[in-house]
Amino acid sequence: MRFAALAWMACLMLILPHVSAQAAPPADTRAAYRALIAKALQEYSLGHWAEARVYFSDAHAIWPNARTLRGLGMACYEARAYDESIDFLQRALENRVQPLTTKLATEARELLDQATRFVGRVVVDVQPSIGAVTIDSKPVQTRSDGSIFINPGEHQLDVTASGYELVHRKFVVDPGQRLRLHVELISLSQEHASTGAEATPTPRRVANPAPLPAAPPRLVLANQQPTAALILTGLGLAAIGTGWAFYAVHDNARLSLWNHNVVSADPFDPAVIERYRTSEAIALAATGGGSLLLSLATYFWLPEHPGVPAWAIVAGTVGLGIGVTALALSLAVEHCDLSNRNLDCQRVVADRSFGPMVAMHALPFLSLPLMYALRSRTYEEQVALSLSWSQAGGPYVRLAGRF
């Protein structure tokens, strides 16, 4: 999901005139720089990430600065080149030419955190450590902890060293996976000592990759979006409360109609019948919508966990039991027929909407294992929901997502 207006607002900040005269490009290239930035913004708003990256790169060649690096990082992120996006965004935060404002730096850090979630981390352990390592025919950039950021998918590892056999293999990295590849180089002189054959490099398989030790567990919100969790939870609870308020109105109308039918043979009051039907529809719709909002809120409330934890499966099973029991009870009980004076319509369970009202409350419990499964299988999904204040002084909700 992509909102063009939101992308335009984010990108237009790239060309805000917060520069010094000394840092500005020469006058003869200034027009070309601005034209390239305008083309980059246009391609970005159209979702043409590769084209936007080319124009941002050309503008950066004319005048290297933090804003063009940020544009390159955003284009790479949307193109799902997360490892390159991380590099550009980190450089944008450090660059002092046309530096990012506080707001732009905050947004860049948020995007950097999101990109970091999507890449895999690979450690290549070469013994002896004299080989030149390339991944997908490109030299690797090792981080301070010895790991390499790499995009999810299949990759090719090559290790070469003078006097040793060539090592070549393919490996697969999942999003967020921590992987260790152990490579043991074999000396050509040892390999051919007994035969005296000419030493020629031959591909050699690498030992099966072993996962790195898991990071210590920590309780964090998915995507670091507590605002989204609070907004969705608040709206969900408010909707459910509204649903039960209208159900009370509906129930009072039901009892009024039943009492009238018992003691009088006069026709029912049309106003009461209308209130009975309308309040029932609103109660069901509001409760269902509130339960759905609470289910969506679980995406942001749930602590990080690989796969679906056992407690989420138990909670989903309990929710399923509640929903099935409520619906079964609703089907088993004889509902109130306002034309039949013999039915005990004073019982709450005799109302046809009571069972569905209770069953809908099981939806947030059922969503727990489903949300965990969704988060673990669709790594590209990234949803951001925030509440801000516009320049006019009014509140507005911003939603951005990638599916």
C-alpha positions as CSV (number, residue, x, y, z in Angstrom):
1,M,0.0,0.0,0.0
2,R,1.4,3.3,-0.9
3,F,0.0,6.8,-0.6
4,A,1.2,9.2,-3.3
5,A,0.4,12.3,-1.3
6,L,2.5,11.0,1.6
7,A,5.4,10.2,-0.7
8,W,5.3,13.7,-2.2
9,M,5.4,15.3,1.3
10,A,8.3,13.2,2.3
11,C,10.2,13.8,-0.9
12,L,9.6,17.6,-1.2
13,M,11.6,18.0,2.0
14,L,14.6,16.9,0.0
15,I,14.9,20.3,-1.6
16,L,14.2,22.7,1.2
17,P,16.5,25.6,1.0
18,H,18.5,25.1,4.2
19,V,21.9,25.6,2.7
20,S,24.8,27.9,3.1
21,A,26.3,29.8,0.3
22,Q,29.6,28.0,0.6
23,A,27.9,24.6,0.4
24,A,25.7,25.3,-2.6
25,P,26.6,23.9,-6.0
26,P,28.2,26.2,-8.6
27,A,25.8,28.6,-10.4
28,D,26.3,26.9,-13.8
29,T,25.2,23.5,-12.4
30,R,22.5,24.7,-10.0
31,A,19.8,24.5,-12.6
32,A,20.8,21.1,-13.7
33,Y,20.8,19.9,-10.0
34,R,17.3,21.2,-9.4
35,A,16.0,19.7,-12.7
36,L,17.4,16.3,-11.7
37,I,15.8,16.5,-8.2
38,A,12.4,17.5,-9.8
39,K,12.6,14.4,-12.1
40,A,13.6,12.2,-9.2
41,L,10.6,13.4,-7.2
42,Q,8.3,12.8,-10.1
43,E,9.5,9.3,-10.7
44,Y,9.3,8.5,-6.9
45,S,5.7,9.7,-6.7
46,L,4.9,7.4,-9.6
47,G,6.4,4.4,-7.9
48,H,9.3,4.2,-10.4
49,W,12.0,3.4,-7.9
50,A,14.8,2.5,-10.3
51,E,14.3,5.7,-12.3
52,A,14.1,7.8,-9.2
53,R,17.4,6.3,-8.0
54,V,19.1,7.2,-11.2
55,Y,18.1,10.8,-11.0
56,F,19.0,11.1,-7.3
57,S,22.4,9.6,-8.1
58,D,23.0,12.0,-10.9
59,A,22.0,14.9,-8.6
60,H,24.3,13.6,-6.0
61,A,27.2,13.5,-8.5
62,I,26.7,17.2,-9.1
63,W,26.3,18.1,-5.4
64,P,26.9,15.4,-2.8
65,N,24.8,16.2,0.3
66,A,22.6,14.6,3.0
67,R,19.4,15.2,1.1
68,T,20.4,13.4,-2.0
69,L,21.7,10.5,0.1
70,R,18.3,10.4,1.9
71,G,16.6,10.3,-1.5
72,L,18.8,7.4,-2.6
73,G,18.0,5.6,0.6
74,M,14.3,6.0,0.2
75,A,14.3,4.8,-3.4
76,C,16.4,1.8,-2.5
77,Y,14.1,1.0,0.4
78,E,11.0,1.0,-1.9
79,A,12.9,-1.1,-4.4
80,R,13.6,-3.6,-1.5
81,A,17.4,-3.1,-1.9
82,Y,17.5,-2.9,1.9
83,D,21.3,-3.3,2.3
84,E,22.0,-0.4,0.0
85,S,19.2,1.6,1.7
86,I,20.8,1.2,5.0
87,D,24.2,2.4,3.7
88,F,22.7,5.5,2.1
89,L,20.5,6.4,5.1
90,Q,23.5,6.0,7.5
91,R,25.6,8.3,5.3
92,A,22.7,10.8,5.1
93,L,22.5,11.0,8.9
94,E,26.3,11.6,9.1
95,N,26.7,14.0,6.2
96,R,27.1,17.7,7.2
97,V,26.4,19.2,3.7
98,Q,22.8,20.2,3.4
99,P,22.2,18.3,6.8
100,L,18.9,16.8,7.6
101,T,16.5,18.7,9.8
102,T,15.4,17.2,13.1
103,K,12.2,15.9,11.5
104,L,13.9,14.5,8.4
105,A,16.6,12.8,10.6
106,T,13.9,11.2,12.7
107,E,12.1,9.9,9.7
108,A,15.4,8.7,8.2
109,R,16.2,6.8,11.4
110,E,12.7,5.2,11.4
111,L,13.2,4.1,7.8
112,L,16.7,2.8,8.7
113,D,15.2,0.7,11.6
114,Q,12.6,-0.8,9.3
115,A,15.2,-1.6,6.6
116,T,17.4,-3.2,9.3
117,R,14.5,-5.5,10.2
118,F,14.3,-6.9,6.7
119,V,17.9,-7.7,5.9
120,G,19.7,-10.9,7.0
121,R,23.0,-10.8,8.9
122,V,25.7,-13.1,7.6
123,V,29.1,-13.9,9.2
124,V,31.7,-15.5,6.9
125,D,34.3,-17.4,9.0
126,V,37.3,-18.2,6.7
127,Q,40.1,-20.4,7.9
128,P,42.8,-19.4,7.4
129,S,41.6,-15.8,7.3
130,I,43.6,-14.8,4.2
131,G,40.9,-15.2,1.6
132,A,39.1,-12.5,-0.4
133,V,35.4,-12.8,0.1
134,T,32.8,-11.7,-2.4
135,I,29.0,-12.2,-2.3
136,D,27.2,-12.0,-5.7
137,S,30.6,-11.0,-7.2
138,K,30.8,-7.9,-5.0
139,P,33.3,-7.2,-2.2
140,V,31.6,-7.5,1.2
141,Q,31.3,-4.6,3.7
142,T,31.8,-6.0,7.2
143,R,30.3,-4.2,10.1
144,S,31.9,-3.7,13.5
145,D,30.5,-7.0,14.9
146,G,31.8,-8.9,11.9
147,S,28.4,-9.4,10.2
148,I,27.3,-8.5,6.7
149,F,23.9,-7.0,5.9
150,I,22.4,-8.8,3.0
151,N,19.0,-8.8,1.3
152,P,16.7,-11.8,1.7
153,G,16.9,-14.5,-1.0
154,E,19.5,-16.7,-2.7
155,H,23.1,-15.5,-3.0
156,Q,26.5,-16.7,-4.2
157,L,29.6,-16.8,-2.0
158,D,33.1,-16.9,-3.5
159,V,36.3,-17.1,-1.5
160,T,39.7,-16.9,-3.2
161,A,43.2,-17.0,-1.9
162,S,46.6,-17.4,-3.5
163,G,47.7,-21.0,-3.3
164,Y,44.3,-22.3,-2.2
165,E,41.3,-23.9,-3.9
166,L,38.5,-21.7,-5.0
167,V,35.5,-21.9,-2.7
168,H,32.1,-21.3,-4.4
169,R,28.6,-22.0,-3.1
170,K,25.0,-20.7,-3.0
171,F,23.1,-20.0,0.2
172,V,19.7,-18.6,1.1
173,V,19.0,-15.9,3.7
174,D,15.6,-15.2,5.2
175,P,14.5,-11.8,6.4
176,G,15.9,-11.1,9.8
177,Q,17.9,-14.3,9.9
178,R,21.4,-14.5,11.5
179,L,23.6,-16.9,9.6
180,R,27.2,-18.1,9.9
181,L,29.1,-19.6,7.0
182,H,32.2,-21.6,7.8
183,V,34.8,-21.8,5.0
184,E,37.9,-24.0,5.3
185,L,40.5,-23.3,2.6
186,I,42.4,-26.2,1.2
187,S,46.0,-25.6,0.1
188,L,46.8,-26.6,-3.5
189,S,50.3,-27.8,-2.6
190,Q,48.8,-30.3,-0.1
191,E,46.1,-31.3,-2.5
192,H,48.5,-32.2,-5.3
193,A,51.6,-33.2,-3.4
194,S,51.1,-37.0,-3.9
195,T,50.2,-36.8,-7.6
196,G,52.4,-33.9,-8.7
197,A,49.6,-32.7,-10.9
198,E,49.3,-29.1,-11.9
199,A,47.5,-27.0,-9.3
200,T,44.2,-25.7,-10.8
201,P,41.5,-24.0,-8.7
202,T,38.4,-26.2,-8.3
203,P,35.2,-25.2,-6.7
204,R,34.7,-26.5,-3.2
205,R,31.6,-26.7,-1.1
206,V,31.3,-24.8,2.1
207,A,30.1,-26.5,5.2
208,N,26.4,-26.2,5.9
209,P,25.6,-22.8,7.3
210,A,25.0,-22.8,11.0
211,P,22.6,-20.2,12.5
212,L,24.2,-17.6,14.8
213,P,23.3,-17.7,18.4
214,A,19.9,-16.1,18.9
215,A,19.8,-12.6,20.3
216,P,18.6,-12.3,23.9
217,P,14.8,-12.1,24.0
218,R,13.4,-8.6,24.5
219,L,9.8,-7.4,24.8
220,V,9.3,-4.9,21.9
221,L,6.3,-3.9,19.9
222,A,6.1,-5.0,16.3
223,N,7.6,-2.2,14.0
224,Q,8.1,-0.1,17.2
225,Q,4.7,1.5,16.7
226,P,3.1,2.0,20.2
227,T,1.1,4.9,18.8
228,A,-0.6,2.5,16.3
229,A,-1.4,0.0,19.1
230,L,-2.9,2.7,21.3
231,I,-5.0,4.2,18.6
232,L,-6.4,0.9,17.3
233,T,-7.1,-0.3,20.8
234,G,-8.8,2.9,21.9
235,L,-11.0,2.9,18.8
236,G,-11.8,-0.8,19.2
237,L,-12.8,-0.4,22.8
238,A,-14.9,2.7,22.0
239,A,-16.7,0.8,19.2
240,I,-17.4,-2.2,21.4
241,G,-18.8,0.1,24.2
242,T,-21.0,1.8,21.6
243,G,-22.2,-1.6,20.4
244,W,-23.3,-2.7,23.9
245,A,-25.0,0.7,24.5
246,F,-27.1,0.2,21.4
247,Y,-27.8,-3.4,22.4
248,A,-29.2,-2.1,25.7
249,V,-31.5,0.2,23.7
250,H,-32.5,-2.8,21.5
251,D,-33.1,-5.0,24.5
252,N,-35.4,-2.4,26.1
253,A,-37.3,-2.1,22.9
254,R,-37.6,-5.9,22.7
255,L,-39.0,-6.1,26.3
256,S,-41.4,-3.2,25.6
257,L,-42.8,-5.0,22.6
258,W,-43.1,-8.3,24.4
259,N,-44.9,-6.8,27.4
260,H,-47.2,-4.9,25.1
261,N,-48.1,-8.1,23.2
262,V,-48.8,-10.0,26.5
263,V,-51.2,-7.4,28.0
264,S,-52.7,-5.9,24.9
265,A,-54.0,-7.0,21.6
266,D,-53.4,-3.6,20.0
267,P,-50.9,-3.3,17.1
268,F,-47.2,-2.7,18.0
269,D,-46.0,0.9,18.1
270,P,-44.1,1.4,14.8
271,A,-41.6,3.7,16.5
272,V,-40.7,1.0,19.0
273,I,-40.3,-1.6,16.2
274,E,-38.1,0.8,14.3
275,R,-36.0,1.4,17.4
276,Y,-35.8,-2.3,18.0
277,R,-34.5,-3.1,14.5
278,T,-32.2,-0.1,14.1
279,S,-30.5,-0.4,17.4
280,E,-29.9,-4.1,16.7
281,A,-28.1,-3.4,13.4
282,I,-26.0,-0.7,15.0
283,A,-25.1,-2.9,17.9
284,L,-23.9,-5.7,15.7
285,A,-22.0,-3.4,13.3
286,A,-20.2,-1.5,16.1
287,T,-19.3,-4.6,18.1
288,G,-18.0,-6.3,14.9
289,G,-16.0,-3.3,13.9
290,G,-14.5,-2.9,17.4
291,S,-13.5,-6.5,17.6
292,L,-11.8,-6.2,14.2
293,L,-9.9,-3.1,15.3
294,L,-8.7,-4.9,18.5
295,S,-7.6,-7.8,16.3
296,L,-5.5,-5.4,14.1
297,A,-4.1,-3.9,17.2
298,T,-2.6,-7.2,18.2
299,Y,-0.1,-6.8,15.3
300,F,1.5,-3.9,17.2
301,W,1.0,-5.2,20.8
302,L,2.4,-8.7,20.4
303,P,6.0,-9.2,21.5
304,E,8.5,-10.3,18.9
305,H,8.8,-14.1,18.6
306,P,10.0,-16.4,15.8
307,G,7.1,-18.4,14.6
308,V,3.8,-18.8,16.6
309,P,4.4,-19.2,20.3
310,A,2.4,-21.8,22.3
311,W,0.6,-19.3,24.4
312,A,-0.8,-17.6,21.2
313,I,-2.1,-21.0,20.0
314,V,-3.8,-21.6,23.4
315,A,-5.4,-18.1,23.3
316,G,-6.6,-18.7,19.8
317,T,-8.1,-22.1,20.9
318,V,-9.9,-20.4,23.8
319,G,-11.2,-17.7,21.5
320,L,-12.4,-20.4,19.1
321,G,-14.2,-22.2,21.9
322,I,-15.9,-19.0,23.1
323,G,-17.1,-18.2,19.6
324,V,-18.4,-21.7,18.8
325,T,-20.1,-22.0,22.2
326,A,-21.8,-18.6,21.8
327,L,-23.0,-19.4,18.2
328,A,-24.1,-22.9,19.2
329,L,-26.1,-21.5,22.2
330,S,-27.7,-19.0,19.8
331,L,-28.8,-21.7,17.5
332,A,-30.0,-24.1,20.2
333,V,-32.1,-21.6,22.2
334,E,-35.6,-20.8,20.9
335,H,-35.6,-17.1,20.0
336,C,-38.2,-14.6,21.0
337,D,-41.2,-14.4,18.6
338,L,-43.1,-11.2,19.4
339,S,-46.3,-12.7,18.0
340,N,-46.2,-15.6,20.5
341,R,-47.3,-14.7,24.0
342,N,-46.2,-18.1,25.4
343,L,-42.4,-17.6,24.9
344,D,-40.3,-16.3,27.8
345,C,-39.0,-13.3,26.0
346,Q,-37.6,-11.8,29.2
347,R,-34.6,-14.1,28.9
348,V,-31.6,-12.3,27.4
349,V,-30.5,-15.4,25.5
350,A,-33.9,-15.5,23.8
351,D,-32.8,-12.5,21.8
352,R,-31.4,-13.5,18.4
353,S,-28.5,-11.1,18.4
354,F,-27.1,-12.0,21.8
355,G,-25.1,-15.0,20.6
356,P,-23.5,-13.2,17.7
357,M,-22.6,-10.2,20.0
358,V,-20.7,-12.6,22.4
359,A,-19.1,-14.6,19.5
360,M,-17.6,-11.4,18.0
361,H,-15.6,-10.8,21.2
362,A,-13.6,-14.0,20.4
363,L,-12.1,-12.5,17.3
364,P,-9.2,-10.7,19.1
365,F,-8.2,-14.0,20.7
366,L,-8.5,-15.9,17.4
367,S,-6.3,-13.2,15.8
368,L,-3.3,-13.9,18.0
369,P,-1.8,-16.9,16.2
370,L,-3.0,-15.6,12.9
371,M,-1.1,-12.3,13.4
372,Y,2.0,-14.1,14.5
373,A,1.9,-16.3,11.4
374,L,1.3,-13.3,9.2
375,R,4.2,-11.4,10.6
376,S,6.6,-14.3,10.2
377,R,5.7,-15.1,6.6
378,T,5.2,-11.7,5.0
379,Y,8.4,-9.9,6.0
380,E,7.7,-7.1,3.5
381,E,4.7,-5.9,5.4
382,Q,5.5,-2.8,7.3
383,V,2.7,-0.7,8.7
384,A,3.1,2.7,10.4
385,L,0.3,4.5,12.0
386,S,0.8,7.8,13.8
387,L,-1.2,10.6,15.2
388,S,0.1,14.2,14.5
389,W,-1.0,17.8,14.5
390,S,-1.3,19.7,11.2
391,Q,0.0,23.2,10.7
392,A,-3.6,24.4,10.9
393,G,-3.8,23.2,14.5
394,G,-5.9,20.1,13.9
395,P,-5.1,16.4,14.5
396,Y,-4.7,14.0,11.7
397,V,-3.9,10.3,11.4
398,R,-1.1,9.2,9.1
399,L,-1.1,5.6,7.8
400,A,1.7,4.2,5.6
401,G,2.1,0.6,4.7
402,R,3.9,-1.9,2.5
403,F,2.2,-5.1,1.5
